[in-house]
Amino acid sequence: MLPIHSTTAVYMMASRRHGTIYVGVSGHFLPRIAQHRQGLKPGFTSRYGVKRLVWFEMHEGIVTAIQREKSLKKYRRAWKINLIERDNPNWNDLYPGFFREDGPLSHLQTPEPSL
């Protein structure tokens, strides 16, 4: 797994646990997830309320990321669910974790509501 400072990623978003799943790829990972969450662009995610980042995988380049996205889209739904639940069994929204700080006072941060 590559460090998060890489901006190219393949990701899965969901409307809720075991809800509608969207597989995407972006060379601008966090801004693209923000667009999905805010429903800024018409399309699948805004139509079906898919706003929860439930899985992602960082890549060094867009070519390998696109190849991975295409292979994920071919997999059955059950396989995608298994992939999500391997690292995120409760389908928690992973996006807020990119902006939270760890440390001795982290318990004072306002908890981010799950979508």
N, C-alpha and C positions, 0 to 999 in steps of 0.2 A: 504494500500500500504506500502510495506517495504522500509526502507531507501536504497539508491543506493549503499551503501557499501556492501550490499549483492551481491554476484556474480552470483547467479542462476536466470535466467530470461527466460520467454517466450516472443517472439518478432515477429513482422511482419515487413517485408521489402518490398519495392516496387520499380519498375523500374521508375515510374513517377506517377503523380496523376491519379488514376483509372487505372493504368497499371497492370502489372503482380505482383501478391502478393505471398510472401513466408512466411510461418509460421515455426518458429524454436524454439529450446530450447537449452540452454547452461548453464553449470556450471561455465563457464568463459566468461561471457557476453561481456564485451568490447573488449577483444582480438578476440573473435569470430566474432563480427561485423566488426572489422578491417580486418579480413581475407575475409569476404564477399565483403567488399568495394574494396579491392585490387585485388579480383579475384584470390586469391592464391590457392584455391582448385577447381579442376574441379567439375562440378555439375550444379544443377539447377540455382543457383544465378549467376554464371559466364556465363552460356549459355544464359540466358535471360537478362543480364545486371541489375540485381536486386541489387542495392547498397544503397538505401535510407532507413534508419531506420525510420519508421513512427509510430510505436506503440510498447510498451513493458510493461511488468508486472513482478515485482520482486517477488521471492518466497524464503521461508526459506530453502527448500530442493529440491533436484532433483526429488524426487518421485511425489510431488504435481505439480511440474512444467511440468513433462512429461504427467501427467494426463490432465492438462490444455491444453497443446499443442495438444494432441490427440483429445480433445473435440473441440478445435478451428478448426482443420483440417476437422472435420465432418460438420461444419456449412457452409451454403451457402455463396457465395461470397458477396451478398448484406448485410448479417449480419456482415461480416468482415469489409466491407466498413463503415457501421454504427459505429462499434466499433472504427475504426481509426478516423473517422470524429467527434466523440463525444469529443475527446480531442485535435485533430489535424486536423481541418477542411481544411487546405490548403495543407495537406500532406507534411509539412516541414520535412527536414532531421533533426532528433533529435540528431544524433551522435555528431556533433560539439558542442552542448550545454554542453556536459560532460567535455569539455576542455576549456571553456570560463569562465572568471572571471567576477563577478559582482562587481560594485563599482563605485566610482566617475570618474574614467578614462576609464571605460569600452567602452565608445563611441570611444575611440582611437584604439580599436582592429580592425584588418582587418576583414571585414565581410566574413563569410564562404560562398562560392558559393553553391547553391543548386544543387544537382545532377539531 
